[in-house]
Amino acid sequence: MELSARSIIGRDGERELLSAFATAPEGQALVLRGESGVGKSALLDHVAELASQRHRVIRAAGVEAESQLPFAGLHQFLYPLFPFLDRLDEAHCKAFDVAFGKSEGTPPSVMTLGIAVLDLLSVAATQQPVLLLLDDGQWLDTASTEVCGFVGRRLTGSATKLMVGLRSDVRSAFDSAALPELAVTALSARASEELLDLRHPGLAPRIRRLVLDEARGNPLALLELPPHVRAGRAGRTPQELFGYTGVQLPLRLQHVYGTRIASLGEAVRAELLRGALDGVGAGTATALPQGSRYRMRDVDEAAACGLLDDDPVSGDFVFRHPLVRSTVVQMATPNERRAAHTDLARVHLDDVERHATHLAAATVDPDARASAALEAAAESATRRGGAVTAVTWLTRAAELSETPQERSRLLGDAAFVAGHAGLLDHARKLVRTGTPSGTPESPASVVTSAYTALYEDGDVRSSHRQVLAAIEELRGNGAEAGAPEWDGTPARLVNLLLAISQYAGDEVLWRRTHGLLRSLDGLVPQNSRLYEDTWSDVVRRGGGARERLERTSTGLRDLEPWDLTRLSVAAYHLDALSRFRPHLQRAVDREVETGAAATGMTMLHLIMLDQIAVGEWQEARLTGHRCLELTTSHGYDLFTHQTHAYLGLLAALRGETDQARGLQATVEAWARPRGVGFLTQIADAIGTAAALGEGDHEAAYLHAIGITAPGSFAPCVHQAPRTLLDLVEAALRTGRAELARRHALAAEEAGLADVSPRLALLTYGALAMTSPDAAQADALYARASGHPDAYRFPFELARIRLAHGVRLRHTQGWKAALPSLTAAAEAFEQLGAPAWTERARAELRAAGPSAAAASAAPLPTLTWQERRIAELAAGGLTNKEIGARMHLSPRTVSSHLYRVFPKLGITSRAALRDALGRLPGRQDG
């Protein structure tokens, strides 16, 4: 082991015992037994270092090539002590001469030679205690081993110590020597990581994980494998390979098991190879479903050689160590590997991914069947979060395709997936590979180049022109009425054009997009039509979109990640994102780690937006910072500034105005010169929200009209309807009541209340705030707060209640205003909006001491979700019915009610209605 004794890691117990051994006042023997590379040599070095000040340290090592030479090992041990031979009697000297071939005679017995060795050691120890260290004792010749065992059992009372390192997987005569033993086991997971990071700092996470998995706590492997893995893997993971090929083992590690594998019969080696290539486990139970891995049979010969163990769970043979498995693969010839893969492809006909990987590994020449199998495997991998793997399989499918057209198509598919996986450089390389030199840019290359221009640099103008032209060319090359919907690259171009148009947020570009898609008639997929209507302008095109989304969103679990995110973006514009969020949260971790990382960024954006909407603001901040790390590390500038925009909006809502304005300025400076209207609109919304929080209503009004003019909703401006309440309140507070009323009536006339529940809430609130008739205003306030989905938007609901309370205080007195003002104050406080909380508290104080005192009385505090569940339960719904309405499991509903009962001081559902009636601002419906 090339490891300094001073830097031994994870061996505290062993070091303590060995320290006691080295400092013991009298002689003794100890055997260190462990697998190859486990660290026995390092521990021997450690003992030598401890004992070097007081002892004469003599080292020896068993050598396999000399294991048949009698007394060769003993000669190593005793050679440094030969100067003391002249102090021995003649009989002992003669025994040594015969044993070492200096003279002829009858070979001495073990006892005779053993006594002579003890005598020699005793003489040498009169000058200085002796420490004998033997490494690789399993290779010591039998005669030497027997003598050492004899001596080791008789060291008590002497000044000599003996320590022997043995491999646990190789038989030797020391097995019956009856010497004390210390088992040297594998390092713990923590110690393994510490050793690897110490000796190989800065490994890529994938490489680091692979080395740790392969080494299984073996220090030698931890030290030796990293450079070989880096050289042989090029960043690939085991799942990306065509069957298990192991790591490129150094010769030093191959030698550990190679000789035993070479001694096996051909049939046994072939069976081991099939097991290794199929990933049969090593060491312990693999925790895989029964029958999911190849079961090795008729390999008892390999088990007898110490290459295999029995799995304690299944009883099947498993490799004794991952290094055995890797050595089996490395020793096989290419033809032997291909034959094994062919056998395994037949074994796994029912497993699309494993069948395809083995079939591909067994195939050399173009083969349509293998190519199709790999394409199906890539689709399967993509759906389960393995986009990076899918890129590898699609690339291999292209290599095995039989026509240039098929090869180009598959490379285009691979480039598309690579782009979503955050591998933009690789995507560009794939496109170049699939496009012959001198030919026009292919549709697949347009997808990749425009995708890169958009997400890396926010270039909406040129990418829109490029994609628009590519679709027009496809239309001119044979798009006929009545033809089936486009799929593959043409459909990708359409969806990319829609995404570019959304980020541009520009009416002119959207008009061109609508015109082109109109000309394609039935060629545009139905989902793309939904994206077109919701991403562009829900005010003018959102009618009926919510119902279409419901029809489209069945089977979300089976969607590819980018299809899930596209539908979720449509859901965001329709304020129906909460239904999609559980699916996004299940998918995002796998996509970020091994799948479509760029799609994972959008998933995190969507999760954050829903967290903001439902009032989970602290969680939203954490999600935003996680997304920011991801976008920055991948160089996706568009997504980075989009994350800044959402964090800025959240900061404005929380009253962190300095941070909000700093992020607003960052987004503005980047997005406005590029024409990324989607982000500049959010920047204006940040300014509006920050100014409202500070009470600077004139500044809020100026920011709000930067989004849309009062009395209208600018076309293709997604923030126009979302800031409806902001503009109305800012206008009212600055004496522009007529403009505020005009804007509220415009929302009613546009039918915003029918587009989404949030827009309904905002519309009713704006109409109520601007109504000149008190009775009509009260009815509209009641309609807003009584909306069945109002609880999903606690910040907007609290603002409407605050406005209602202020009006009631002026028209009907503090008692009428108290419930609304108190509910608003509590909601703002729960959300973490201190400026809005203080505004509500100020209104309560303005109502007089009686109102302030009443509001100060302790009241139960329920979260919005708890309150809504309690109200539904009070209305007689079962847990299952509540769960269906709120997209929760019945068990989750039960858990919420379990927490609600003690807060309300009740013990049964029957008491819910009365208890809720005592709370301020109770919702009906």
Disulfide bonds with the S-S distance in Angstrom:
none
